[in-house]
Amino acid sequence: MRIRVALATGSGTLLLLAGCASIPLGPPPVREVATVSDTMSCPDPMLNPLPGAGLVPEDFEVVAVLECADGVTREDADGVLAGNEVRRYEDDLTEFLAAMAAPSDPGPAAVCPAIGYGFRALWATDAAGRFVPMSFPLTACGGPKEDEPFAALARLEIVDRAFSAAGRVELHDATAAGCATRAGVAPLDVLGWAPTETQPPADVAGALVCVYHAEAPASTPTVVGDGGLFAAAFSLDADDAAAVLEASAAPPAGVECAETASRLVVVHPDVTAAAGSAPLTVTVELDGCQRIVGTDLQTRSAPPALIPLLSP
């Protein structure tokens, strides 16, 4: 028996995991005819295969092929956006359509390796603007027979590219300030790690404070700093930076919280670090549950005096 599991990759391809199994050699599986739709959209990478995918119906006159490419980036005046790009291929589609319509291979007579296969999301479209999600012929172990379709697709002309932004991955202002574009930290006590003791450094020259506004819906509880987008930056003097580090070294309290902070800061103390050691950072929620995550990645409640100190 074959086990199929849907997986996601950073490129947004669809994966199928063919489990180890010994299957007698048999006829190729029957390929279903695809469902015709009036709309198309870039799929969730966890969907495998595309809903309704299959062979192009015989009475469907294909005029172009559409590919949804995930993980595409575009630069604008503010920085870099990530999202999906729908690419439209036109020209003589005969070779490509023939390769996609080829039969799958017979089932294996030996053991198949447990390996992930990537499936590019492709649609055929007709002159009326209808769409057909296309499936690949499969190898004996369930992988896509993609070499011939890909080679034929590469020879087609891309006549249009439509980019849809999904999120901001870089802000020029954040880079110029020395901050990350997005804040995010998963406290170790939230993840089930045991607390460890930490001591603040003895000498602190000051600190850079990066301010973030969370983008997650207010009704969705998140870990500290989840999804925050850079908003501003400012500096702390030595005394105020030392106060932040001292608060972050308090005994961990494992603060549980059902509120989502809308504002948070990541403090980067200016300290003399040992060679090879990781930079020290402290994350503080300015609202919500007002938690603080120290350099040990453990949560505790932020002292009330710390909130106005870190509020720009």
C-alpha positions as CSV (number, residue, x, y, z in Angstrom):
1,M,0.0,0.0,0.0
2,R,1.2,3.5,-0.7
3,I,1.0,6.3,1.9
4,R,0.5,9.8,0.5
5,V,1.0,12.8,2.7
6,A,0.7,16.5,1.6
7,L,3.7,18.6,2.5
8,A,4.7,22.3,2.0
9,T,7.9,23.9,0.8
10,G,9.2,27.4,0.7
11,S,8.7,27.4,-3.1
12,G,5.0,26.7,-2.7
13,T,5.1,23.4,-4.7
14,L,2.9,20.5,-3.8
15,L,4.5,17.5,-2.4
16,L,3.6,13.8,-2.3
17,L,5.4,11.3,0.0
18,A,5.3,7.8,-1.4
19,G,5.8,5.4,1.5
20,C,7.9,2.3,1.2
21,A,5.7,-0.5,-0.1
22,S,6.0,-3.6,-2.3
23,I,3.3,-3.5,-5.0
24,P,2.8,-6.0,-7.7
25,L,3.3,-4.7,-11.3
26,G,-0.1,-3.8,-12.6
27,P,-1.8,-1.5,-15.2
28,P,-1.3,2.2,-14.9
29,P,-4.0,3.9,-12.8
30,V,-6.9,5.5,-14.7
31,R,-6.5,9.3,-15.0
32,E,-9.7,11.2,-14.3
33,V,-10.9,14.1,-16.5
34,A,-10.4,17.5,-14.9
35,T,-13.2,19.7,-13.7
36,V,-13.8,22.8,-15.7
37,S,-14.1,26.0,-13.6
38,D,-14.9,29.7,-14.2
39,T,-12.2,30.7,-11.7
40,M,-8.6,29.8,-10.7
41,S,-6.4,30.8,-7.7
42,C,-3.0,29.9,-6.4
43,P,-3.5,26.8,-4.2
44,D,-2.7,26.2,-0.6
45,P,0.7,24.3,-0.7
46,M,-0.8,21.7,1.6
47,L,-3.4,20.6,-1.1
48,N,-2.3,17.6,-3.1
49,P,-3.5,17.2,-5.8
50,L,-5.2,20.3,-7.0
51,P,-8.9,19.9,-6.4
52,G,-10.5,18.6,-9.6
53,A,-7.2,18.2,-11.4
54,G,-6.9,15.7,-14.2
55,L,-6.8,15.3,-18.0
56,V,-8.0,18.2,-20.1
57,P,-11.5,17.4,-21.5
58,E,-11.6,16.5,-25.2
59,D,-14.0,19.4,-26.0
60,F,-11.9,22.0,-24.1
61,E,-10.0,24.1,-26.6
62,V,-6.8,25.2,-24.8
63,V,-5.4,28.7,-25.8
64,A,-3.0,29.2,-22.9
65,V,-1.4,27.5,-19.9
66,L,-1.2,29.2,-16.5
67,E,1.3,28.5,-13.8
68,C,1.1,29.6,-10.2
69,A,4.6,30.3,-8.8
70,D,4.9,30.7,-5.0
71,G,7.7,32.5,-3.1
72,V,8.1,35.2,-5.8
73,T,9.4,38.6,-4.6
74,R,9.0,42.1,-5.9
75,E,10.8,45.3,-4.8
76,D,8.9,48.5,-4.4
77,A,9.8,51.9,-3.0
78,D,9.4,50.7,0.6
79,G,11.3,47.4,0.3
80,V,10.5,43.8,-0.8
81,L,7.1,42.0,-1.0
82,A,6.6,38.3,-1.3
83,G,3.7,36.6,-3.0
84,N,2.4,34.6,-5.9
85,E,2.9,35.1,-9.6
86,V,0.6,33.7,-12.2
87,R,2.5,33.2,-15.5
88,R,0.6,32.8,-18.8
89,Y,2.2,30.7,-21.5
90,E,1.1,30.8,-25.1
91,D,2.3,29.6,-28.5
92,D,2.0,26.1,-30.0
93,L,0.8,24.0,-27.0
94,T,0.6,20.7,-28.9
95,E,3.9,19.2,-27.4
96,F,3.1,20.3,-23.9
97,L,-0.5,19.1,-23.9
98,A,0.6,15.7,-25.3
99,A,3.3,15.3,-22.6
100,M,0.7,16.1,-19.8
101,A,-1.8,13.7,-21.3
102,A,0.7,10.7,-21.4
103,P,-0.4,7.7,-19.3
104,S,1.1,7.0,-15.9
105,D,3.5,4.1,-15.5
106,P,2.4,0.7,-14.2
107,G,2.6,0.1,-10.5
108,P,6.1,-1.0,-9.1
109,A,7.2,-4.5,-8.7
110,A,9.8,-3.4,-6.1
111,V,10.0,-1.2,-3.0
112,C,9.5,2.5,-3.6
113,P,11.7,4.9,-1.6
114,A,10.1,7.4,0.8
115,I,10.8,10.6,-1.0
116,G,9.0,13.9,-1.5
117,Y,7.9,15.0,-5.0
118,G,7.2,18.5,-6.1
119,F,4.2,19.3,-8.3
120,R,3.9,22.6,-10.0
121,A,0.4,24.0,-10.1
122,L,-0.8,24.3,-13.7
123,W,-4.1,25.2,-15.4
124,A,-5.3,25.2,-19.0
125,T,-7.6,28.0,-20.1
126,D,-9.8,28.5,-23.1
127,A,-10.9,31.5,-25.1
128,A,-14.0,31.9,-22.9
129,G,-11.9,32.4,-19.8
130,R,-12.6,29.0,-18.2
131,F,-10.0,27.0,-16.4
132,V,-8.9,23.3,-16.0
133,P,-6.5,22.2,-13.2
134,M,-4.0,19.9,-14.8
135,S,-2.5,16.7,-13.3
136,F,0.8,15.1,-14.2
137,P,1.2,11.5,-15.4
138,L,2.9,9.6,-12.5
139,T,5.9,7.3,-12.3
140,A,5.5,3.8,-10.8
141,C,6.3,5.2,-7.4
142,G,3.9,8.1,-7.5
143,G,6.2,10.9,-8.6
144,P,5.3,13.3,-11.5
145,K,6.6,12.4,-14.9
146,E,7.7,16.0,-15.4
147,D,10.8,16.1,-17.6
148,E,8.9,16.2,-20.9
149,P,6.1,18.6,-19.8
150,F,8.7,20.9,-18.2
151,A,10.9,20.9,-21.3
152,A,7.9,21.7,-23.5
153,L,6.7,24.4,-21.1
154,A,10.1,26.1,-21.2
155,R,9.8,26.4,-25.0
156,L,6.6,28.3,-24.7
157,E,6.4,32.1,-24.5
158,I,5.4,33.8,-21.2
159,V,3.1,36.5,-22.4
160,D,1.9,37.8,-19.0
161,R,2.9,37.8,-15.3
162,A,0.4,38.8,-12.6
163,F,1.9,39.3,-9.1
164,S,-0.2,39.1,-6.0
165,A,1.5,40.3,-2.8
166,A,1.1,38.1,0.3
167,G,3.3,40.0,2.8
168,R,6.2,42.3,3.4
169,V,9.5,40.6,3.8
170,E,11.9,43.6,3.8
171,L,11.5,47.3,4.7
172,H,14.3,49.7,3.6
173,D,13.6,51.8,6.8
174,A,14.2,48.8,9.0
175,T,17.4,47.9,7.3
176,A,18.7,51.5,7.6
177,A,17.8,51.5,11.3
178,G,19.7,48.3,11.9
179,C,16.4,46.4,12.7
180,A,14.8,43.3,11.3
181,T,11.7,43.9,9.2
182,R,9.7,41.5,11.3
183,A,9.8,40.6,15.0
184,G,9.2,37.1,16.1
185,V,10.4,35.0,19.0
186,A,9.0,31.7,20.3
187,P,9.7,31.6,24.1
188,L,11.2,28.3,25.2
189,D,8.9,27.9,28.1
190,V,5.9,28.2,25.7
191,L,7.5,25.4,23.7
192,G,8.0,23.2,26.8
193,W,11.7,23.9,27.6
194,A,12.8,24.0,31.2
195,P,13.8,27.5,32.5
196,T,17.4,28.4,32.9
197,E,19.0,31.1,35.0
198,T,20.5,34.1,33.4
199,Q,22.5,37.1,34.6
200,P,22.5,40.5,32.9
201,P,25.9,41.7,31.6
202,A,27.9,43.9,33.9
203,D,28.7,46.6,31.3
204,V,26.0,48.0,29.0
205,A,26.8,51.0,26.8
206,G,23.2,51.6,25.6
207,A,20.7,49.8,23.4
208,L,18.9,50.0,20.0
209,V,15.1,49.6,20.4
210,C,13.2,48.4,17.3
211,V,9.4,49.0,17.5
212,Y,6.9,46.7,15.8
213,H,3.2,46.7,15.2
214,A,1.6,43.2,15.2
215,E,-0.4,42.2,12.1
216,A,-2.1,39.2,13.6
217,P,-5.9,39.5,14.3
218,A,-6.5,40.7,17.9
219,S,-8.6,37.6,18.6
220,T,-5.7,35.3,17.8
221,P,-3.4,34.5,20.7
222,T,0.2,34.4,19.6
223,V,3.7,34.0,21.0
224,V,5.6,37.1,21.9
225,G,6.5,39.1,18.8
226,D,4.6,36.9,16.3
227,G,4.1,38.7,13.0
228,G,5.2,42.2,14.1
229,L,6.1,44.6,11.3
230,F,8.8,47.3,11.8
231,A,7.4,50.7,12.7
232,A,10.2,52.8,14.2
233,A,13.5,52.8,16.1
234,F,15.1,54.7,18.9
235,S,18.0,54.4,21.4
236,L,18.3,54.0,25.2
237,D,21.2,55.3,27.3
238,A,23.3,53.0,29.4
239,D,21.2,53.2,32.6
240,D,17.9,52.5,30.8
241,A,19.4,49.7,28.8
242,A,20.8,48.1,32.0
243,A,17.3,48.4,33.5
244,V,15.8,46.4,30.6
245,L,18.5,43.7,30.9
246,E,17.9,43.5,34.7
247,A,14.2,43.0,34.2
248,S,14.8,40.3,31.5
249,A,17.0,38.4,34.0
250,A,14.3,38.1,36.6
251,P,13.1,34.5,37.4
252,P,11.0,33.2,34.6
253,A,7.3,33.2,35.4
254,G,5.9,31.2,32.4
255,V,3.3,33.9,31.9
256,E,0.3,32.4,30.0
257,C,-1.7,34.8,27.9
258,A,-4.8,34.8,25.8
259,E,-4.3,38.4,24.5
260,T,-2.4,39.5,21.4
261,A,-0.2,42.5,21.8
262,S,-0.6,45.1,19.0
263,R,2.7,46.8,19.9
264,L,6.0,45.3,20.9
265,V,9.7,46.2,20.9
266,V,12.9,44.2,20.5
267,V,15.8,45.7,22.5
268,H,19.3,45.1,21.2
269,P,21.7,46.0,24.1
270,D,25.2,47.3,23.3
271,V,27.3,45.0,25.4
272,T,30.8,43.5,25.0
273,A,30.1,39.9,24.0
274,A,32.4,36.9,24.1
275,A,33.7,35.7,20.8
276,G,31.2,33.5,19.0
277,S,28.4,34.2,21.3
278,A,24.9,35.1,20.0
279,P,23.8,38.8,20.1
280,L,21.6,39.6,23.2
281,T,18.0,40.6,22.5
282,V,15.0,41.3,24.8
283,T,11.5,41.4,23.5
284,V,8.8,43.3,25.4
285,E,5.0,43.6,24.7
286,L,3.9,47.2,25.2
287,D,0.2,46.1,25.5
288,G,-1.7,42.9,25.7
289,C,-0.2,40.8,28.5
290,Q,2.9,42.9,28.7
291,R,5.3,40.0,28.8
292,I,9.1,40.2,28.5
293,V,11.3,37.5,26.9
294,G,14.8,37.6,28.2
295,T,18.1,36.5,26.6
296,D,17.2,33.0,27.9
297,L,14.1,32.9,25.8
298,Q,11.9,32.5,28.9
299,T,8.8,34.7,29.6
300,R,8.1,36.8,32.7
301,S,5.9,39.8,33.4
302,A,7.4,43.1,32.4
303,P,7.8,45.6,35.3
304,P,5.2,48.4,35.0
305,A,8.0,51.0,34.8
306,L,9.5,49.3,31.8
307,I,6.4,50.0,29.5
308,P,6.6,53.8,29.4
309,L,10.4,53.6,29.1
310,L,10.1,51.5,25.9
311,S,7.0,53.3,24.4
312,P,8.1,55.7,21.6
